[in-house]
Amino acid sequence: MGNCCAMPACTESSIEEEKNVKLLLLGTAASGKSTLFKQLDILCGKPWSRVKRKEYCPAIIENTIDAIKIILSNGFRTLGIPAALQARASLIMGIEKDVYGKYNLTPQIATAIESLWGEPGELVKQAFENCTEYQLCDSADHFLDKVKQLSSATYVPEPKDICYSQVPTLDIHEKTHTVSDVQYTVVDVGGQKDQREKWIRCVKDVDALLFTVDMGAYDRGLAGNTTYNQLAEAMDVFGLIVNLRYFKNTNVILCLNKVDLFGERIATKDLRNEEKHWFQDYEGGCDETAARQYIVNKFLARCEDKSKKIHVRDTLATSTRNIEHLFNDLRTNILDL
């Protein structure tokens, strides 16, 4: 990877260094914090071996098959699956995991998925475009576009594929890296509601809290509670976290993640949703700048200490270059290292 941001030499380390810095990554489910965690490992850790990269194949295949199943079962609720697609759709919907809990993406299945995804009438693509009305991982199109490649026995995930893969974080993950004689301990904790009780174990002695926000989720409800907006939930959770006494003197970085998806969606879909009673005091229409500032103000308003500096950064966790820039900004401008 090119050293676009003049990244200092990085090495993994287990020995005590001159300075220790603890970075805590928090955020709601699917906000991109675990992707950021993987990016820091790419930037600062040892190069990933083919064996390590192959370990992500089951997750990538599961993301791909689950995505097409969800599109077929949820995306066609209003469209209806045409008769011409029924046979292939039935084949895909009938795919089951083996005794080890893994999917087997055979060339036959990959061909069926590819033909559906690229079918001339683009009905599957239309169903995909309705994804804000149901729960679909943001990487669905990335993997569906290359499904035949994923089915090859010689396929080895690239770092980009690994960063796009989504696996719920169900525990506390910690990595230590050394950059310019500073030891960074990076901690990632699950963002699902049932995992948040673990957050309290990680809040002591934190130098920088990075709270990631899925900006592309402004028009989606929660799984299991579609009336509760995902972005509103992130605001509520941020309010609980930023006001904890443990973070009184901690650097807080609000990472507005998935800004690319946000930009695409806000161009045609207003932040304000009268029908669902979401963000009813927003009056900026489909103006991206106005919508972003409204969201930022909502998050900042949750901090009770109005003198506390909260650093706001636009991020794209799937982009190694973007996270490299964020990390350099964190080191030099925020932590002053």
C-alpha positions in Angstrom: 0.0 0.0 0.0 1.3 3.5 -0.9 2.4 5.7 2.0 0.0 8.5 0.9 -0.1 10.1 4.3 3.5 9.7 5.3 2.7 7.0 7.8 5.7 6.3 10.1 7.0 2.8 10.2 4.7 0.5 12.2 5.4 -2.7 14.0 3.5 -4.9 16.4 5.0 -5.0 19.8 4.5 -6.7 23.1 7.2 -4.8 25.1 6.7 -1.7 27.1 7.5 1.5 25.1 8.2 5.1 26.1 4.5 6.0 25.8 1.3 4.0 25.9 -1.8 5.2 24.2 -5.2 3.4 24.5 -7.7 3.9 21.7 -11.3 2.7 22.3 -13.6 2.1 19.4 -17.3 2.3 20.2 -20.5 2.6 18.1 -23.8 0.9 17.4 -24.1 -2.3 15.3 -22.7 -2.1 11.8 -21.4 1.4 12.2 -18.0 0.4 10.8 -15.9 0.4 14.0 -14.7 -3.2 13.5 -13.8 -2.3 9.9 -11.7 0.6 11.3 -10.1 -1.9 13.7 -9.1 -4.1 10.8 -7.8 -1.1 8.8 -5.5 -0.2 11.7 -4.2 -3.8 11.7 -3.5 -3.5 8.0 -1.7 -0.2 8.5 0.3 -1.0 11.6 0.4 -4.8 11.9 2.4 -7.4 10.1 1.4 -8.1 6.4 -1.4 -10.6 6.3 -0.4 -14.0 5.0 -2.5 -16.0 2.5 -3.5 -18.3 5.3 -4.8 -15.5 7.4 -6.7 -14.0 4.5 -8.3 -17.3 3.6 -9.8 -17.4 7.1 -12.2 -14.7 6.0 -13.6 -16.8 3.1 -16.5 -18.3 5.2 -17.6 -14.9 6.4 -17.4 -13.4 2.9 -19.4 -16.3 1.4 -22.0 -16.0 4.2 -22.3 -12.3 3.6 -22.9 -12.9 -0.1 -25.4 -15.7 0.1 -27.3 -14.0 3.0 -27.4 -10.8 0.9 -29.0 -12.4 -2.1 -31.4 -14.3 0.1 -32.5 -11.1 1.9 -32.9 -9.3 -1.4 -35.1 -12.1 -2.7 -37.2 -12.5 0.4 -37.5 -8.8 1.5 -36.7 -6.8 -1.6 -39.5 -8.4 -3.6 -42.2 -7.9 -1.0 -43.9 -5.3 -3.2 -42.4 -6.3 -6.6 -43.1 -10.0 -6.5 -40.6 -12.5 -8.0 -41.4 -13.0 -11.7 -42.0 -16.5 -13.0 -38.9 -16.4 -15.2 -36.7 -16.0 -12.0 -38.6 -18.5 -9.8 -36.4 -21.5 -10.5 -33.1 -19.7 -9.8 -34.6 -17.9 -6.8 -35.8 -21.2 -5.3 -32.4 -22.8 -5.8 -30.8 -19.9 -3.8 -33.4 -19.8 -1.1 -32.9 -23.5 -0.5 -29.2 -23.1 0.2 -28.4 -24.3 3.8 -25.3 -24.3 5.9 -23.4 -27.5 6.5 -22.9 -29.2 9.9 -20.1 -26.7 10.6 -22.4 -23.7 10.1 -20.8 -22.7 6.8 -22.2 -22.2 3.3 -20.7 -24.0 0.3 -20.6 -21.6 -2.6 -20.4 -24.0 -5.5 -19.9 -22.9 -9.1 -23.5 -23.9 -9.9 -24.8 -21.7 -7.0 -22.5 -18.8 -8.0 -23.7 -19.0 -11.6 -27.4 -18.9 -10.4 -26.6 -15.9 -8.2 -24.7 -14.1 -10.9 -27.5 -14.6 -13.5 -30.0 -13.2 -11.1 -27.9 -10.3 -10.0 -27.2 -9.4 -13.6 -30.5 -10.4 -15.2 -31.5 -8.1 -18.1 -34.7 -6.8 -16.6 -32.7 -5.6 -13.6 -35.6 -6.5 -11.3 -33.2 -7.9 -8.7 -31.2 -4.6 -8.8 -34.5 -2.7 -8.3 -35.2 -4.9 -5.2 -31.7 -4.1 -4.0 -32.3 -0.4 -4.4 -35.2 -0.7 -1.9 -32.7 -1.9 0.7 -33.4 1.0 3.0 -36.8 -0.6 3.7 -35.2 -3.8 5.1 -31.9 -4.9 6.7 -29.1 -5.5 4.2 -25.4 -5.3 4.7 -23.8 -2.3 2.9 -21.2 -4.7 1.2 -23.9 -6.7 -0.6 -23.3 -5.3 -4.1 -19.5 -5.5 -3.6 -19.6 -9.2 -3.1 -22.5 -10.0 -5.5 -20.5 -8.2 -8.3 -17.7 -10.8 -7.9 -19.6 -13.9 -6.8 -18.0 -16.2 -9.5 -14.6 -15.2 -8.2 -15.6 -16.0 -4.7 -16.6 -19.5 -5.7 -13.2 -20.4 -7.0 -11.0 -22.7 -5.0 -8.1 -20.4 -5.6 -9.8 -17.3 -4.3 -7.9 -15.5 -1.6 -9.6 -12.4 -0.1 -7.8 -9.1 -0.7 -7.6 -6.6 2.2 -10.5 -4.6 0.6 -12.7 -7.8 0.7 -11.8 -8.4 4.3 -12.7 -4.9 5.2 -16.0 -5.2 3.4 -16.8 -8.5 5.2 -19.2 -8.2 8.2 -19.1 -10.4 11.2 -20.8 -9.3 14.5 -18.2 -8.5 17.2 -19.2 -10.7 20.1 -16.4 -10.1 22.4 -13.7 -7.6 23.4 -10.9 -7.5 20.8 -7.5 -5.9 21.5 -4.4 -5.3 19.3 -1.2 -3.5 20.2 0.9 -1.7 17.6 4.0 0.5 17.9 4.4 3.6 15.8 7.4 5.9 16.3 8.2 4.6 19.7 4.6 5.0 20.9 2.6 1.9 21.8 -1.0 2.0 20.7 -3.5 -0.4 22.3 -6.6 -0.5 20.1 -9.8 -2.0 21.7 -12.9 -3.0 19.7 -16.1 -4.0 21.5 -19.4 -5.4 20.0 -21.9 -2.7 19.1 -25.0 -4.9 19.3 -27.4 -4.0 22.2 -26.7 -7.2 24.0 -22.9 -6.6 23.8 -22.9 -3.0 25.2 -22.8 -4.2 28.8 -19.1 -5.2 28.1 -18.2 -1.5 27.2 -17.9 -0.6 30.9 -14.9 -3.0 31.2 -12.9 -1.0 28.7 -13.5 2.6 29.7 -10.7 3.2 32.1 -7.5 5.0 31.1 -8.6 5.7 27.6 -6.6 8.4 25.7 -8.9 8.6 22.7 -12.5 7.4 22.2 -13.5 7.0 18.6 -17.3 6.7 18.2 -18.3 5.6 14.8 -21.6 6.6 13.2 -23.3 4.9 10.2 -24.3 8.1 8.3 -26.0 6.0 5.6 -28.5 4.7 8.2 -30.4 7.9 8.6 -33.3 6.5 6.6 -33.4 3.0 8.2 -35.2 1.6 11.3 -33.6 -0.9 13.7 -34.0 -4.6 13.1 -36.9 -5.7 15.2 -38.0 -2.1 15.8 -38.4 -0.3 12.5 -40.0 2.7 14.2 -36.7 3.5 16.0 -34.3 5.2 13.6 -30.8 3.8 13.4 -29.1 7.2 13.4 -31.3 8.4 16.3 -30.2 5.3 18.3 -26.6 6.2 17.6 -27.2 9.7 19.0 -28.8 8.3 22.1 -25.9 5.9 22.7 -23.4 8.6 22.1 -25.1 10.7 24.7 -24.8 8.0 27.3 -21.2 7.3 26.5 -19.8 10.9 26.1 -21.1 11.9 29.5 -19.6 9.1 31.5 -17.2 10.4 34.1 -14.5 8.1 32.8 -14.3 10.2 29.6 -14.2 13.6 31.3 -10.6 14.2 30.1 -10.6 11.9 27.2 -10.2 13.0 23.6 -13.4 12.2 21.8 -13.5 11.7 18.0 -16.9 11.5 16.4 -16.3 9.5 13.2 -19.1 10.2 10.6 -18.6 6.9 8.7 -20.0 5.8 5.4 -20.1 9.3 4.1 -20.1 8.0 0.5 -23.5 6.2 1.1 -24.8 9.3 2.9 -23.9 11.5 0.0 -25.6 9.2 -2.5 -28.8 8.8 -0.5 -29.3 12.4 0.7 -29.2 13.6 -2.9 -32.6 12.1 -3.4 -34.0 11.2 0.0 -34.7 13.9 2.7 -33.4 13.5 6.2 -36.9 14.5 7.4 -39.5 11.7 7.4 -43.0 12.9 8.3 -44.5 9.5 8.0 -42.1 7.8 10.4 -41.7 11.0 12.6 -37.9 11.0 12.0 -35.9 14.3 12.3 -39.0 16.5 12.0 -37.2 19.7 13.0 -34.8 19.3 10.0 -35.6 21.8 7.2 -32.6 21.5 4.9 -34.2 19.1 2.3 -31.7 17.1 0.2 -28.8 19.5 0.8 -25.9 17.3 1.9 -24.0 20.1 3.7 -27.1 21.1 5.6 -28.0 17.6 6.5 -24.5 16.8 7.7 -24.4 19.9 9.9 -27.8 19.1 11.4 -26.6 15.6 12.3 -23.3 17.0 13.8 -25.3 19.5 15.9 -27.6 16.7 17.2 -24.6 14.7 18.3 -22.8 17.6 19.9 -25.9 18.6 21.8 -25.8 15.3 23.6 -22.6 16.3 25.5 -23.5 18.0 28.7 -20.1 19.6 29.2 -20.3 22.3 26.6 -16.7 23.2 27.1 -15.5 19.8 26.0 -13.9 19.6 22.5 -15.3 16.9 20.4 -13.4 16.3 17.2 -15.7 15.5 14.2 -14.2 13.7 11.2 -15.7 12.3 8.0 -14.6 8.7 7.5 -14.8 5.8 5.1 -13.7 2.8 7.1 -13.5 0.6 4.0 -10.8 2.9 2.6 -7.3 2.2 3.9 -6.1 5.6 2.7 -8.9 7.4 4.5 -8.2 5.6 7.8 -4.4 6.2 7.4 -5.2 9.9 7.1 -7.5 9.7 10.2 -4.8 7.9 12.2 -2.1 10.5 11.3 -4.5 13.3 12.2 -5.3 11.6 15.5 -1.6 11.2 16.3 -0.3 14.6 15.3 -3.3 17.0 15.7 -5.4 15.5 18.4 -3.0 13.5 20.7 0.0 15.7 19.7 2.4 12.7 19.5 
